[in-house]
Amino acid sequence: MRLKLILSTIVGLLLFPLVAMQFTDEVDWDLFDFIVMGILLLITGLSMEIVLRTFKNLQGRILVCGGILLVFFLVWAELAVGIFGSPWAGS
């Protein structure tokens, strides 16, 4: 049941840039961008699902899920604007 929720959330989140591309030139994604973001969201969602199934302690769940979200946001920022200057940096 939660897998369906994760997948539908990913599709819903990917609809935002798809719809925005119809109304403005500021959002310019191609198929590769959608694939990469879909994979990134899928890995994040499945990782959090594993944590929720594995950790029974609420504090442990919060800490590990917070770490997963931190890594997600750092990777997303790096791919979008290149905050670290890696070879995968965007813009």
VMD Tcl script that builds the backbone (N, CA, C; Angstrom):
set m [mol new atoms 273]
animate dup $m
set s [atomselect $m all]
$s set {name element resname resid chain x y z} {
  {N N MET 1 A 0.823 -1.200 0.000}
  {CA C MET 1 A 0.000 0.000 0.000}
  {C C MET 1 A 0.863 1.258 0.000}
  {N N ARG 2 A 1.911 1.258 0.832}
  {CA C ARG 2 A 2.746 2.465 0.885}
  {C C ARG 2 A 3.555 2.628 -0.391}
  {N N LEU 3 A 3.857 1.525 -1.078}
  {CA C LEU 3 A 4.590 1.624 -2.341}
  {C C LEU 3 A 3.759 2.391 -3.371}
  {N N LYS 4 A 2.460 2.135 -3.408}
  {CA C LYS 4 A 1.585 2.878 -4.319}
  {C C LYS 4 A 1.567 4.356 -3.952}
  {N N LEU 5 A 1.571 4.649 -2.665}
  {CA C LEU 5 A 1.588 6.038 -2.213}
  {C C LEU 5 A 2.893 6.725 -2.620}
  {N N ILE 6 A 4.001 6.024 -2.460}
  {CA C ILE 6 A 5.308 6.585 -2.853}
  {C C ILE 6 A 5.336 6.865 -4.350}
  {N N LEU 7 A 4.913 5.902 -5.146}
  {CA C LEU 7 A 4.943 6.069 -6.600}
  {C C LEU 7 A 3.994 7.168 -7.065}
  {N N SER 8 A 2.811 7.239 -6.480}
  {CA C SER 8 A 1.874 8.296 -6.885}
  {C C SER 8 A 2.371 9.677 -6.448}
  {N N THR 9 A 3.054 9.752 -5.319}
  {CA C THR 9 A 3.637 11.024 -4.885}
  {C C THR 9 A 4.732 11.470 -5.845}
  {N N ILE 10 A 5.550 10.523 -6.300}
  {CA C ILE 10 A 6.614 10.851 -7.262}
  {C C ILE 10 A 6.006 11.389 -8.549}
  {N N VAL 11 A 4.984 10.716 -9.055}
  {CA C VAL 11 A 4.328 11.180 -10.283}
  {C C VAL 11 A 3.721 12.563 -10.060}
  {N N GLY 12 A 3.081 12.758 -8.917}
  {CA C GLY 12 A 2.491 14.057 -8.613}
  {C C GLY 12 A 3.530 15.164 -8.549}
  {N N LEU 13 A 4.673 14.875 -7.918}
  {CA C LEU 13 A 5.733 15.890 -7.832}
  {C C LEU 13 A 6.333 16.195 -9.195}
  {N N LEU 14 A 6.443 15.189 -10.051}
  {CA C LEU 14 A 7.003 15.416 -11.383}
  {C C LEU 14 A 6.023 16.137 -12.303}
  {N N LEU 15 A 4.756 16.173 -11.929}
  {CA C LEU 15 A 3.792 16.925 -12.726}
  {C C LEU 15 A 3.980 18.437 -12.589}
  {N N PHE 16 A 4.527 18.882 -11.461}
  {CA C PHE 16 A 4.728 20.325 -11.265}
  {C C PHE 16 A 5.623 20.937 -12.342}
  {N N PRO 17 A 6.839 20.409 -12.581}
  {CA C PRO 17 A 7.643 21.017 -13.653}
  {C C PRO 17 A 7.041 20.788 -15.038}
  {N N LEU 18 A 6.347 19.659 -15.213}
  {CA C LEU 18 A 5.719 19.401 -16.515}
  {C C LEU 18 A 4.653 20.446 -16.820}
  {N N VAL 19 A 3.826 20.758 -15.854}
  {CA C VAL 19 A 2.788 21.776 -16.043}
  {C C VAL 19 A 3.424 23.158 -16.157}
  {N N ALA 20 A 4.430 23.442 -15.346}
  {CA C ALA 20 A 5.083 24.753 -15.396}
  {C C ALA 20 A 5.722 25.013 -16.750}
  {N N MET 21 A 6.217 23.962 -17.396}
  {CA C MET 21 A 6.831 24.124 -18.715}
  {C C MET 21 A 5.813 24.575 -19.758}
  {N N GLN 22 A 4.544 24.319 -19.524}
  {CA C GLN 22 A 3.509 24.710 -20.471}
  {C C GLN 22 A 3.201 26.202 -20.399}
  {N N PHE 23 A 3.547 26.833 -19.272}
  {CA C PHE 23 A 3.164 28.230 -19.056}
  {C C PHE 23 A 4.330 29.207 -19.049}
  {N N THR 24 A 5.560 28.716 -18.882}
  {CA C THR 24 A 6.706 29.627 -18.794}
  {C C THR 24 A 7.933 28.990 -19.422}
  {N N ASP 25 A 8.838 29.854 -19.855}
  {CA C ASP 25 A 10.112 29.378 -20.386}
  {C C ASP 25 A 11.166 29.241 -19.293}
  {N N GLU 26 A 10.829 29.627 -18.069}
  {CA C GLU 26 A 11.765 29.550 -16.945}
  {C C GLU 26 A 12.067 28.109 -16.556}
  {N N VAL 27 A 11.121 27.228 -16.771}
  {CA C VAL 27 A 11.316 25.812 -16.470}
  {C C VAL 27 A 11.613 25.120 -17.793}
  {N N ASP 28 A 12.812 24.561 -17.907}
  {CA C ASP 28 A 13.236 23.947 -19.162}
  {C C ASP 28 A 13.837 22.571 -18.874}
  {N N TRP 29 A 12.985 21.607 -18.633}
  {CA C TRP 29 A 13.422 20.242 -18.368}
  {C C TRP 29 A 13.304 19.429 -19.643}
  {N N ASP 30 A 14.217 18.464 -19.797}
  {CA C ASP 30 A 14.074 17.501 -20.876}
  {C C ASP 30 A 13.816 16.123 -20.261}
  {N N LEU 31 A 13.739 15.097 -21.077}
  {CA C LEU 31 A 13.420 13.757 -20.590}
  {C C LEU 31 A 14.437 13.280 -19.564}
  {N N PHE 32 A 15.709 13.585 -19.792}
  {CA C PHE 32 A 16.761 13.168 -18.866}
  {C C PHE 32 A 16.546 13.768 -17.473}
  {N N ASP 33 A 16.133 15.020 -17.400}
  {CA C ASP 33 A 15.870 15.670 -16.108}
  {C C ASP 33 A 14.751 14.959 -15.357}
  {N N PHE 34 A 13.689 14.596 -16.071}
  {CA C PHE 34 A 12.586 13.883 -15.435}
  {C C PHE 34 A 13.019 12.503 -14.949}
  {N N ILE 35 A 13.833 11.821 -15.734}
  {CA C ILE 35 A 14.311 10.494 -15.338}
  {C C ILE 35 A 15.194 10.587 -14.099}
  {N N VAL 36 A 16.136 11.512 -14.095}
  {CA C VAL 36 A 17.046 11.664 -12.954}
  {C C VAL 36 A 16.276 12.031 -11.693}
  {N N MET 37 A 15.358 12.984 -11.796}
  {CA C MET 37 A 14.590 13.381 -10.617}
  {C C MET 37 A 13.678 12.255 -10.156}
  {N N GLY 38 A 13.104 11.510 -11.090}
  {CA C GLY 38 A 12.276 10.363 -10.724}
  {C C GLY 38 A 13.070 9.313 -9.971}
  {N N ILE 39 A 14.284 9.032 -10.440}
  {CA C ILE 39 A 15.150 8.063 -9.759}
  {C C ILE 39 A 15.547 8.579 -8.383}
  {N N LEU 40 A 15.894 9.843 -8.299}
  {CA C LEU 40 A 16.279 10.440 -7.022}
  {C C LEU 40 A 15.123 10.391 -6.015}
  {N N LEU 41 A 13.925 10.712 -6.462}
  {CA C LEU 41 A 12.759 10.647 -5.583}
  {C C LEU 41 A 12.430 9.208 -5.201}
  {N N LEU 42 A 12.583 8.277 -6.135}
  {CA C LEU 42 A 12.309 6.868 -5.851}
  {C C LEU 42 A 13.286 6.314 -4.821}
  {N N ILE 43 A 14.561 6.617 -4.984}
  {CA C ILE 43 A 15.562 6.160 -4.010}
  {C C ILE 43 A 15.278 6.750 -2.638}
  {N N THR 44 A 14.925 8.025 -2.602}
  {CA C THR 44 A 14.611 8.668 -1.327}
  {C C THR 44 A 13.386 8.039 -0.685}
  {N N GLY 45 A 12.335 7.860 -1.446}
  {CA C GLY 45 A 11.108 7.285 -0.908}
  {C C GLY 45 A 11.287 5.859 -0.428}
  {N N LEU 46 A 11.971 5.041 -1.209}
  {CA C LEU 46 A 12.190 3.647 -0.815}
  {C C LEU 46 A 13.133 3.550 0.386}
  {N N SER 47 A 14.115 4.435 0.445}
  {CA C SER 47 A 15.021 4.439 1.604}
  {C C SER 47 A 14.259 4.773 2.877}
  {N N MET 48 A 13.372 5.735 2.784}
  {CA C MET 48 A 12.582 6.089 3.961}
  {C C MET 48 A 11.618 4.963 4.333}
  {N N GLU 49 A 11.095 4.258 3.352}
  {CA C GLU 49 A 10.233 3.108 3.633}
  {C C GLU 49 A 11.005 2.007 4.363}
  {N N ILE 50 A 12.225 1.759 3.936}
  {CA C ILE 50 A 13.065 0.759 4.611}
  {C C ILE 50 A 13.333 1.176 6.046}
  {N N VAL 51 A 13.619 2.455 6.254}
  {CA C VAL 51 A 13.860 2.952 7.610}
  {C C VAL 51 A 12.613 2.771 8.469}
  {N N LEU 52 A 11.441 3.094 7.935}
  {CA C LEU 52 A 10.209 2.968 8.710}
  {C C LEU 52 A 9.901 1.512 9.057}
  {N N ARG 53 A 10.297 0.585 8.204}
  {CA C ARG 53 A 10.077 -0.832 8.488}
  {C C ARG 53 A 11.130 -1.396 9.435}
  {N N THR 54 A 12.339 -0.828 9.406}
  {CA C THR 54 A 13.458 -1.381 10.171}
  {C C THR 54 A 13.517 -0.822 11.585}
  {N N PHE 55 A 13.440 0.488 11.716}
  {CA C PHE 55 A 13.588 1.136 13.016}
  {C C PHE 55 A 12.250 1.145 13.753}
  {N N LYS 56 A 12.267 0.676 14.979}
  {CA C LYS 56 A 11.050 0.688 15.795}
  {C C LYS 56 A 10.993 1.908 16.703}
  {N N ASN 57 A 12.149 2.484 16.988}
  {CA C ASN 57 A 12.253 3.647 17.858}
  {C C ASN 57 A 11.921 4.915 17.058}
  {N N LEU 58 A 11.004 5.736 17.569}
  {CA C LEU 58 A 10.597 6.953 16.877}
  {C C LEU 58 A 11.767 7.910 16.683}
  {N N GLN 59 A 12.598 8.055 17.686}
  {CA C GLN 59 A 13.742 8.965 17.583}
  {C C GLN 59 A 14.711 8.493 16.501}
  {N N GLY 60 A 14.951 7.203 16.429}
  {CA C GLY 60 A 15.824 6.664 15.382}
  {C C GLY 60 A 15.251 6.888 14.000}
  {N N ARG 61 A 13.955 6.687 13.864}
  {CA C ARG 61 A 13.291 6.919 12.580}
  {C C ARG 61 A 13.450 8.371 12.135}
  {N N ILE 62 A 13.215 9.285 13.078}
  {CA C ILE 62 A 13.297 10.711 12.749}
  {C C ILE 62 A 14.714 11.097 12.346}
  {N N LEU 63 A 15.703 10.620 13.084}
  {CA C LEU 63 A 17.097 10.971 12.783}
  {C C LEU 63 A 17.531 10.424 11.426}
  {N N VAL 64 A 17.242 9.158 11.165}
  {CA C VAL 64 A 17.692 8.557 9.907}
  {C C VAL 64 A 16.921 9.144 8.721}
  {N N CYS 65 A 15.613 9.328 8.860}
  {CA C CYS 65 A 14.836 9.936 7.779}
  {C C CYS 65 A 15.275 11.384 7.537}
  {N N GLY 66 A 15.608 12.092 8.607}
  {CA C GLY 66 A 16.141 13.446 8.449}
  {C C GLY 66 A 17.460 13.447 7.697}
  {N N GLY 67 A 18.319 12.479 7.986}
  {CA C GLY 67 A 19.584 12.353 7.253}
  {C C GLY 67 A 19.360 12.044 5.786}
  {N N ILE 68 A 18.397 11.164 5.510}
  {CA C ILE 68 A 18.075 10.831 4.116}
  {C C ILE 68 A 17.571 12.074 3.388}
  {N N LEU 69 A 16.697 12.840 4.029}
  {CA C LEU 69 A 16.189 14.065 3.408}
  {C C LEU 69 A 17.295 15.099 3.197}
  {N N LEU 70 A 18.222 15.193 4.150}
  {CA C LEU 70 A 19.347 16.115 4.000}
  {C C LEU 70 A 20.186 15.746 2.777}
  {N N VAL 71 A 20.492 14.468 2.627}
  {CA C VAL 71 A 21.261 14.013 1.458}
  {C C VAL 71 A 20.486 14.283 0.173}
  {N N PHE 72 A 19.179 14.009 0.199}
  {CA C PHE 72 A 18.351 14.282 -0.980}
  {C C PHE 72 A 18.438 15.755 -1.385}
  {N N PHE 73 A 18.255 16.655 -0.417}
  {CA C PHE 73 A 18.277 18.083 -0.735}
  {C C PHE 73 A 19.651 18.549 -1.198}
  {N N LEU 74 A 20.708 17.987 -0.642}
  {CA C LEU 74 A 22.054 18.357 -1.086}
  {C C LEU 74 A 22.317 17.889 -2.515}
  {N N VAL 75 A 21.915 16.667 -2.832}
  {CA C VAL 75 A 22.093 16.158 -4.197}
  {C C VAL 75 A 21.242 16.973 -5.166}
  {N N TRP 76 A 20.011 17.270 -4.773}
  {CA C TRP 76 A 19.124 18.056 -5.623}
  {C C TRP 76 A 19.724 19.437 -5.887}
  {N N ALA 77 A 20.222 20.091 -4.866}
  {CA C ALA 77 A 20.828 21.415 -5.026}
  {C C ALA 77 A 22.074 21.342 -5.906}
  {N N GLU 78 A 22.855 20.297 -5.732}
  {CA C GLU 78 A 24.059 20.149 -6.551}
  {C C GLU 78 A 23.694 19.959 -8.021}
  {N N LEU 79 A 22.714 19.131 -8.280}
  {CA C LEU 79 A 22.298 18.906 -9.665}
  {C C LEU 79 A 21.650 20.156 -10.269}
  {N N ALA 80 A 20.980 20.945 -9.442}
  {CA C ALA 80 A 20.278 22.120 -9.956}
  {C C ALA 80 A 21.211 23.298 -10.194}
  {N N VAL 81 A 22.031 23.641 -9.209}
  {CA C VAL 81 A 22.837 24.855 -9.337}
  {C C VAL 81 A 24.319 24.650 -9.062}
  {N N GLY 82 A 24.729 23.487 -8.599}
  {CA C GLY 82 A 26.147 23.227 -8.398}
  {C C GLY 82 A 26.734 23.896 -7.183}
  {N N ILE 83 A 26.216 23.631 -5.994}
  {CA C ILE 83 A 26.725 24.278 -4.791}
  {C C ILE 83 A 28.103 23.781 -4.387}
  {N N PHE 84 A 28.474 22.583 -4.838}
  {CA C PHE 84 A 29.785 22.038 -4.470}
  {C C PHE 84 A 30.784 22.091 -5.624}
  {N N GLY 85 A 30.323 22.360 -6.830}
  {CA C GLY 85 A 31.222 22.436 -7.980}
  {C C GLY 85 A 31.696 21.089 -8.482}
  {N N SER 86 A 30.896 20.056 -8.307}
  {CA C SER 86 A 31.270 18.718 -8.768}
  {C C SER 86 A 31.064 18.621 -10.277}
  {N N PRO 87 A 31.533 17.524 -10.900}
  {CA C PRO 87 A 31.315 17.360 -12.340}
  {C C PRO 87 A 29.838 17.244 -12.736}
  {N N TRP 88 A 28.973 16.938 -11.778}
  {CA C TRP 88 A 27.538 16.817 -12.073}
  {C C TRP 88 A 26.801 18.116 -11.827}
  {N N ALA 89 A 27.503 19.165 -11.517}
  {CA C ALA 89 A 26.870 20.446 -11.153}
  {C C ALA 89 A 26.040 20.981 -12.322}
  {N N GLY 90 A 24.891 21.524 -11.974}
  {CA C GLY 90 A 24.039 22.132 -12.982}
  {C C GLY 90 A 24.395 23.584 -13.205}
  {N N SER 91 A 23.732 24.174 -14.149}
  {CA C SER 91 A 23.892 25.597 -14.518}
  {C C SER 91 A 25.332 25.969 -14.680}
}
mol reanalyze $m
mol bondsrecalc $m
mol representation Tube
mol addrep $m
